[in-house]
Amino acid sequence: MRIVVTGGAGFIGSHLVDRLIKEGHAVQVIDNLYTGNKDFVNPKAEFVELDIRSSELYSTLELFKPDYIFHQAAQTEVTTSMNNPMLDCDINLMGLINLLNVSVKLDIKKFLMPSSAAVYGNLTTLPLDETMTGNPSSFYGLTKLTAEHYLRIYHESYGLQYICYRYSNVFGPRQGNGGEGGVISIFSKAISQDDSIVIYGDGEQTRDFIYIDDVVEANILGMQSQFNGIYNVSTNIPSSINLLVDEFRSISHKNIDVVYEKPRLGDIRDSVLATEKSERDLLFRAKCNLHDGLVKTYTYFNK
Ligand SMILES: NC(=O)c1ccc[n+]([C@@H]2O[C@H](COP(=O)([O-])OP(=O)(O)OC[C@H]3O[C@@H](n4cnc5c(N)ncnc54)[C@H](O)[C@@H]3O)[C@@H](O)[C@H]2O)c1
């Protein structure tokens, strides 16, 4: 198949490109290197340095003739979205609409992109399932929620086949500090440099951490499935930040110095996402446990 991956120089996109290349697909990466790294792009992929908002997007993709588009490019930082809502909206919505229009014109087979657990806002009924949406507490969450509706309406109005994933907290090699789920990469880097780590709150808050290879697998299954709609991609297992520190102590054999600071405004206490729908429709089940994922991630950052 011929596949375009936007954001293919970023954390999640670059792992997805590696897997698609491994499976024998022809891959074109569209990325403006806003947070991405060209060194992460698989040399067997065609790399085009381009902004998803560009008017050249149509002619570029028309030449490549994609069957599928995985749209991973985004402004991913909650703080940036709060400081510059216009930029967040421009990349995450105007960029998306540009790509959706191109997808319809080129009559692609399927459009796959991530939304985020941020769309659940401060809902406290756990686990969070795909029928629920809360009031996002950031503009990033709001543009992701709006993106879900753009996909639905492009599907209903123009027949665009799509899957929109609500990823929980993804982690693994190549992850930057800024975007979502960055706590594990931040801790890995600090611990490998013998720095202390900072926990906001008492550390008993929980998150649903999922390893990158599992997220890539969910994308592959979504591409092959006949289904459309929204799917959580998670483990359904809550892990506290204090548990992460315990794991890091045993993996690194280091005495990690932890500084506890006041909880940050807007941080939610617990987040765990239901997996029934993706298990039933996509036959997706996360395989990598937290410990094994942390070993691989720490080893990467400790190089
Ligand atoms: N990492 C997580 O835990 C997580 C959780 C939920 C959702 N997501 C979503 O997954 C996707 C990938 O996130 P990531 O963690 O890999 O982030 P990332 O910052 O590593 O990757 C984003 C990529 O998009 C590129 N990009 C940004 N703006 C662009 C533009 N205007 N034109 C072209 N390229 C552009 C960047 O250069 C980068 O390579 C994003 O949509 C993000 O919102 C991530």
The ligand as an SDF file (V2000), in Angstrom:
LIG
                    3D

 44 48  0  0  0  0  0  0  0  0999 V2000
    2.3560   11.1010   23.3260 N   0  0  0  0  0  0  0  0  0  0  0  0
    1.1520   10.9110   23.8960 C   0  0  0  0  0  0  0  0  0  0  0  0
    1.0430   10.4160   25.0200 O   0  0  0  0  0  0  0  0  0  0  0  0
   -0.1090   11.2630   23.1250 C   0  0  0  0  0  0  0  0  0  0  0  0
   -1.3270   11.0440   23.7470 C   0  0  0  0  0  0  0  0  0  0  0  0
   -2.5000   11.3540   23.0580 C   0  0  0  0  0  0  0  0  0  0  0  0
   -2.4400   11.8560   21.7720 C   0  0  0  0  0  0  0  0  0  0  0  0
   -1.2300   12.0840   21.1890 N   0  0  0  0  0  0  0  0  0  0  0  0
   -1.2260   12.6050   19.8130 C   0  0  0  0  0  0  0  0  0  0  0  0
   -0.3810   11.7880   19.0110 O   0  0  0  0  0  0  0  0  0  0  0  0
    0.1650   12.5690   17.9350 C   0  0  0  0  0  0  0  0  0  0  0  0
    1.6820   12.4320   17.9060 C   0  0  0  0  0  0  0  0  0  0  0  0
    2.1980   12.9250   19.1370 O   0  0  0  0  0  0  0  0  0  0  0  0
    3.7270   12.7420   19.5640 P   0  0  0  0  0  0  0  0  0  0  0  0
    3.7260   12.4660   21.0140 O   0  0  0  0  0  0  0  0  0  0  0  0
    4.3970   11.8050   18.6370 O   0  0  0  0  0  0  0  0  0  0  0  0
    4.2620   14.2440   19.3620 O   0  0  0  0  0  0  0  0  0  0  0  0
    5.5640   14.7790   18.6030 P   0  0  0  0  0  0  0  0  0  0  0  0
    5.6610   16.2410   18.9580 O   0  0  0  0  0  0  0  0  0  0  0  0
    6.7390   13.9140   18.8930 O   0  0  0  0  0  0  0  0  0  0  0  0
    5.1960   14.6230   17.0710 O   0  0  0  0  0  0  0  0  0  0  0  0
    4.4180   15.5590   16.3730 C   0  0  0  0  0  0  0  0  0  0  0  0
    5.0400   15.7260   14.9960 C   0  0  0  0  0  0  0  0  0  0  0  0
    4.2310   16.6160   14.2310 O   0  0  0  0  0  0  0  0  0  0  0  0
    5.0870   17.5260   13.5270 C   0  0  0  0  0  0  0  0  0  0  0  0
    4.3110   18.7530   13.2650 N   0  0  0  0  0  0  0  0  0  0  0  0
    3.8040   19.6270   14.1720 C   0  0  0  0  0  0  0  0  0  0  0  0
    3.1690   20.6220   13.5420 N   0  0  0  0  0  0  0  0  0  0  0  0
    3.2650   20.3800   12.2050 C   0  0  0  0  0  0  0  0  0  0  0  0
    2.7880   21.0500   11.0470 C   0  0  0  0  0  0  0  0  0  0  0  0
    2.1030   22.2020   11.1410 N   0  0  0  0  0  0  0  0  0  0  0  0
    3.0530   20.5200    9.8360 N   0  0  0  0  0  0  0  0  0  0  0  0
    3.7640   19.3620    9.7220 C   0  0  0  0  0  0  0  0  0  0  0  0
    4.2420   18.6870   10.7890 N   0  0  0  0  0  0  0  0  0  0  0  0
    3.9880   19.1870   12.0200 C   0  0  0  0  0  0  0  0  0  0  0  0
    6.2490   17.7540   14.4830 C   0  0  0  0  0  0  0  0  0  0  0  0
    7.3960   18.2850   13.8430 O   0  0  0  0  0  0  0  0  0  0  0  0
    6.4540   16.3380   15.0300 C   0  0  0  0  0  0  0  0  0  0  0  0
    7.3300   15.6070   14.2210 O   0  0  0  0  0  0  0  0  0  0  0  0
   -0.3460   13.9970   18.1680 C   0  0  0  0  0  0  0  0  0  0  0  0
   -1.5250   14.1790   17.4200 O   0  0  0  0  0  0  0  0  0  0  0  0
   -0.6890   14.0040   19.6470 C   0  0  0  0  0  0  0  0  0  0  0  0
   -1.6380   14.9940   19.9480 O   0  0  0  0  0  0  0  0  0  0  0  0
   -0.0660   11.8000   21.8310 C   0  0  0  0  0  0  0  0  0  0  0  0
  1  2  1  0
  2  3  2  0
  2  4  1  0
  4  5  1  0
  4 44  2  0
  5  6  2  0
  6  7  1  0
  7  8  2  0
  8  9  1  0
  8 44  1  0
  9 10  1  0
  9 42  1  0
 10 11  1  0
 11 12  1  0
 11 40  1  0
 12 13  1  0
 13 14  1  0
 14 15  2  0
 14 16  1  0
 14 17  1  0
 17 18  1  0
 18 19  2  0
 18 20  1  0
 18 21  1  0
 21 22  1  0
 22 23  1  0
 23 24  1  0
 23 38  1  0
 24 25  1  0
 25 26  1  0
 25 36  1  0
 26 27  1  0
 26 35  1  0
 27 28  2  0
 28 29  1  0
 29 30  1  0
 29 35  2  0
 30 31  1  0
 30 32  2  0
 32 33  1  0
 33 34  2  0
 34 35  1  0
 36 37  1  0
 36 38  1  0
 38 39  1  0
 40 41  1  0
 40 42  1  0
 42 43  1  0
M  CHG  2   8   1  16  -1
M  END
$$$$
